[in-house]
Amino acid sequence: MPKKIAVLLATYGEVEEATFKNLYPNSSRILRLITSRIVNLPKPLQILIATARSLKRKSYWRKLGYRSKLNDVTRRQAKALQEILNQNSSELTYIAREAFYFAPPHFETVLSEVSDCDAIIVAPMIPIESDFACGIACYVLFNEFQDLALRKTRVLKHFWNDDDLTRICVEHVFENLPKNLPEKIGLALTAHGTLVKDNRGEKPKINAGYEETLAFFEKIKSAIERDARNRFASIKLGALNHKFGGEWMPETLGKALEEFKADGISEIAMFPFGFFADNSEADLEGVEEAKAAGFRVHYVPCLNDAEPFIRWLARRIERSAKRFEFAAESVAR
């Protein structure tokens, strides 16, 4: 009988209906799983922040008629990934599931549901590992499922340093650009911002992923600049920062937009290289910020469920699956 491997596509998750009833639990989990690890917030202040954030997001999304694509994209990714993995293997049966940190189905719930599988592979759907991304999966695993984590669970990492992923990102950018580009256009490569100093002005004790973000940006930027199809007058990093916890990275989208404007660039393409699926930071907040600054924006969607990306992810998962002892025994037979 084939061994069964669960693959969890772990990502933030967003509410799909922007009601306060949905948004408040989402905001509360963000504060508990991320913010509380970098700054000590009293419970009343947590409630106040979660309430204010939820009301603000409800108003903002409804005003623009926005609905998050993140959960739906992740479901499509899981379905496509499962199909490819099972087409490629007769020795193993794969079950791919979406598992969200901040929205149902929650990561810990899905983990419990697949705990009877022979092995579990967690694939973070953010390419840059940090305590704010794959670190949440590890935090939940070792605090709530330590035995399961040690016995039969692996978390994939170092996506940002994979040359094949860089090539896929570059191809994706060029394939999704409009055919008639202006003579002078900029490219903003956006990502989730991160901390560089804590509230005491010191380097964060957690892994914030700052160096990895810069390195992945440079890999993609250099590959695009070397490409014969490159028409960009300027390529800049645009970090989408939050406000709490300390000093966030200085390479902000706002700074990039100011520099584009100083260079006489009024039209930009925007590719969220720091996310694997469209979400409100990538396809709403970043785009709206650029538009408000007076730019015409060509949004290049995240990799989402593009076939080259899903096949690349399947290869990474298959390599990880081969490291389980039962997989080696099964193949040997």
SVG drawing of the C-alpha trace seen along z (x, -y; Angstrom):
<svg xmlns="http://www.w3.org/2000/svg" viewBox="-19 -64 43 69">
<polyline fill="none" stroke="black" stroke-width="0.4" points="0.0,0.0 1.5,-3.4 2.7,-5.6 0.7,-8.7 2.4,-12.2 0.5,-15.3 1.8,-18.6 0.7,-21.7 0.8,-25.0 1.3,-27.3 0.6,-31.0 -0.9,-33.9 -4.5,-33.6 -6.9,-36.5 -10.6,-37.0 -12.7,-36.7 -15.7,-38.7 -14.6,-42.0 -16.9,-41.9 -15.8,-42.9 -16.8,-39.4 -14.2,-37.9 -11.5,-40.6 -11.2,-40.8 -10.1,-37.1 -7.7,-37.6 -6.1,-40.7 -6.0,-39.0 -4.1,-36.0 -1.6,-38.3 -0.9,-40.1 -0.6,-36.8 1.6,-34.9 3.8,-37.7 3.5,-41.1 3.8,-39.5 7.1,-37.9 8.7,-41.2 7.0,-43.6 5.2,-43.1 1.7,-44.5 -0.7,-44.5 -3.9,-42.7 -6.1,-45.9 -3.7,-47.4 -3.9,-44.2 -7.7,-44.4 -7.6,-48.1 -5.1,-47.5 -7.0,-44.5 -10.3,-46.5 -8.8,-49.6 -7.1,-47.5 -10.3,-45.5 -12.5,-48.6 -9.9,-50.3 -9.5,-47.3 -13.3,-46.8 -13.8,-50.4 -10.8,-50.4 -11.7,-47.1 -15.4,-48.0 -14.6,-51.5 -12.5,-50.0 -14.7,-46.9 -11.8,-44.7 -11.9,-41.0 -8.8,-39.1 -7.6,-36.4 -5.1,-34.8 -7.2,-31.9 -8.7,-31.0 -5.2,-31.1 -3.8,-28.8 -6.6,-26.3 -5.9,-26.3 -2.1,-25.8 -2.9,-22.9 -5.2,-21.2 -2.7,-21.6 0.2,-20.5 -1.5,-17.3 -2.4,-16.4 1.2,-16.8 2.7,-15.0 0.4,-12.0 1.0,-11.8 4.7,-11.6 4.6,-8.9 3.2,-5.4 5.0,-4.6 3.6,-7.5 0.2,-9.1 0.2,-12.9 -2.5,-14.9 -2.0,-18.7 -3.9,-21.1 -4.0,-24.8 -3.2,-25.8 -3.5,-29.4 -1.9,-31.1 -4.5,-33.8 -7.7,-32.5 -9.6,-29.2 -8.6,-26.5 -5.9,-27.3 -2.5,-25.7 -2.8,-23.8 -6.2,-22.5 -5.0,-21.1 -2.0,-19.6 -4.2,-17.7 -6.3,-16.5 -3.3,-15.0 -1.4,-13.7 -2.2,-10.1 -0.3,-10.4 3.1,-8.7 4.9,-12.0 4.1,-15.7 5.9,-18.3 5.3,-22.0 5.8,-24.2 5.8,-27.9 4.1,-30.0 6.5,-33.0 9.9,-32.5 11.9,-34.3 12.1,-32.4 11.9,-34.4 10.2,-34.2 7.3,-36.1 6.8,-33.5 7.9,-29.8 8.9,-30.6 5.2,-30.7 4.9,-27.1 7.9,-26.0 6.6,-27.9 3.3,-26.1 4.9,-22.8 7.3,-22.8 4.9,-24.4 1.8,-22.3 3.0,-19.3 6.5,-18.6 6.4,-14.9 4.8,-15.0 7.4,-17.6 10.3,-15.5 9.0,-12.2 7.7,-12.9 7.4,-16.6 9.8,-18.6 9.6,-22.3 11.0,-23.4 13.4,-26.3 15.8,-28.4 13.4,-29.0 14.9,-32.5 18.3,-31.0 17.1,-28.6 18.3,-29.5 15.5,-27.7 12.9,-29.8 14.8,-33.0 14.6,-32.0 10.9,-31.2 10.3,-34.7 12.2,-36.4 10.2,-34.6 7.0,-35.3 7.7,-39.1 8.5,-39.2 5.5,-37.0 3.1,-39.2 4.2,-42.7 2.1,-44.6 3.4,-44.4 3.7,-48.2 5.8,-49.6 6.8,-53.2 10.4,-54.2 11.0,-54.9 9.5,-52.5 10.5,-51.4 10.1,-48.1 9.2,-47.9 9.9,-44.5 7.8,-44.4 8.0,-42.2 6.8,-42.2 9.0,-44.6 10.8,-43.4 12.5,-44.7 16.1,-45.9 16.1,-47.1 13.9,-46.3 12.4,-48.9 15.7,-49.2 17.5,-50.0 19.3,-46.7 19.3,-44.0 16.3,-41.7 17.0,-38.5 14.6,-36.7 15.3,-35.9 13.7,-38.8 14.8,-37.8 16.3,-41.1 19.5,-39.8 17.5,-37.1 15.1,-39.7 18.0,-41.8 19.7,-38.8 16.6,-37.5 15.9,-41.0 19.5,-41.2 19.3,-37.8 16.1,-38.7 17.2,-42.2 20.5,-41.0 18.9,-38.3 16.4,-40.8 19.2,-43.3 21.2,-40.6 18.2,-39.5 18.1,-40.7 14.4,-41.5 15.1,-44.0 13.5,-47.5 13.5,-48.8 15.2,-52.1 15.4,-51.4 14.6,-48.4 14.0,-49.0 13.1,-47.2 9.8,-48.2 9.3,-47.0 5.7,-47.0 6.4,-47.8 4.3,-47.6 4.5,-50.1 5.0,-48.3 7.9,-46.5 10.8,-48.8 12.6,-50.2 11.6,-48.6 13.7,-48.2 14.6,-51.5 14.1,-50.2 10.4,-51.1 8.1,-51.3 7.6,-54.9 11.3,-55.6 11.4,-53.7 8.6,-55.8 10.3,-59.0 13.5,-57.8 11.5,-56.8 9.9,-60.2 13.3,-61.9 14.5,-59.9 11.6,-61.2 9.7,-57.8 6.0,-58.1 5.0,-54.5 6.0,-51.4 5.5,-47.6 5.1,-46.0 6.0,-42.4 5.5,-41.1 8.6,-38.8 8.2,-38.3 4.9,-36.5 3.8,-33.3 0.1,-34.4 -1.8,-37.6 -2.9,-39.2 -4.0,-42.6 -0.5,-43.9 0.6,-42.9 -2.3,-43.6 -4.1,-46.3 -2.0,-48.3 1.2,-48.4 -0.7,-49.3 -2.8,-51.9 0.3,-53.6 1.9,-53.8 -1.3,-55.2 -1.7,-57.8 1.8,-58.9 0.8,-59.6 2.2,-56.5 0.5,-54.4 0.9,-50.9 1.2,-47.6 0.6,-44.9 2.4,-41.6 0.6,-39.0 2.3,-36.7 3.4,-33.3 0.1,-32.0 -0.8,-28.6 1.4,-29.2 2.4,-25.8 6.2,-26.4 6.0,-27.4 3.8,-24.5 6.1,-22.0 9.1,-23.6 7.4,-23.3 6.5,-19.7 10.2,-18.9 11.2,-20.5 8.6,-18.4 9.6,-15.2 13.3,-15.8 12.2,-16.2 10.0,-13.1 12.9,-11.0 14.7,-11.8 12.2,-10.0 13.4,-6.5 10.2,-4.8 10.4,-6.4 13.9,-4.9 12.6,-1.5 9.6,-1.7 11.7,-2.7 14.2,0.1 11.4,2.7"/>
</svg>
